[in-house]
Amino acid sequence: SYPSGRWAVNAEYKVIPKKIVMFHTHEGFVSMEDAEDFLLRTQQGIRLTIIKDFYATFQVNIDYDNAPAPGIEDTDTTMLVGLGYSFEL
């Protein structure tokens, strides 16, 4: 627990509009007490339209803490596969 500064990026590239979308988001937190202490969270992947408003997502999430608590690894990686439905109000 410490005060921190934050930065964030949210990028999306439509390879084929309404069909294939690549995305990347990340946010970082830097300690205001020790600039060498930081946490980085990223999500990147691809979203593919299957049929009409149904889509599949293939995504990799990576969390990195350069100063983790004792006994905890500094990097956590998660691979996700998801199915979704998109609608507009």
N, C-alpha and C positions, 0 to 999 in steps of 0.2 A: 504494500500500500504506500503510494507516494504520489506527489503531484507530477503531472507529465504534460508534455506537448504532444499533439497528434497531427498526423498528416494522413490523407486518404486519396486513393485513385479509383475511379470506376470507368473502365473502358469496354467498349463493345464494337465489334466489327462484323457487319453483315456481309458474309461471303456471297451468299445468294439471298437477297431480301425475302423475308417470310419463309425461308427454307432452312438455311444454315447460318448460325450466328456463333461467333467465337467471343468469349468474354474473359475479362481479368479484373479483379478487384483486389485491393490490398489496403491495409491501414497499419500504421506504425505508431508506437507510443514510446517516447524518449523521456526518461526520468529527468526532472528538473533539479534533482539533487546530485545525480551522477550521470553525465551525458553518455558514458559508456554502457549504461544499463538501458536496454531497449527490448521491446516486444514487437514482432512483425506477424501479421496474419494475412494470408493470401488465399484467393479462390480463383481458379482458372479452369476453363473447359470449353465445351462445344454443345450447342443446343440444335437438335435436328427435328424439323417438322416431319411427323409420321403420316398422319391423315388429317386434313382440315385443321382443327384447332388442337390436336393432340401432338405432343412432342416428347422427345427423349433427351436427357441431359447426361453427359459424361463429364465428370468434374474431379479435380484434385484440389484438396485444401491442405495448406501447409501452415503450421504455427511454429514460430521460432522465438525462443527466449534465450538471450545470450547469458543470462544469469539465473538459471532455474533454481528452485529450492533443492536442498540436498536429497539425493536419491531419485530425482526426476530428470528425464532426458531433456535436452535442449530443443529437439525438433519432434513435432507430432505431424504425421502425414496420414490423410484420409482420402481414399478413392471412393467416389460415389457414382451410382447409376440411378437415374430417376426417370419416372414417367409423369407427365403433367398435362393439364388442360388449360388453355388460355382463353379468356373471354374479355370483352370490353363492355363497360357499363354505358 
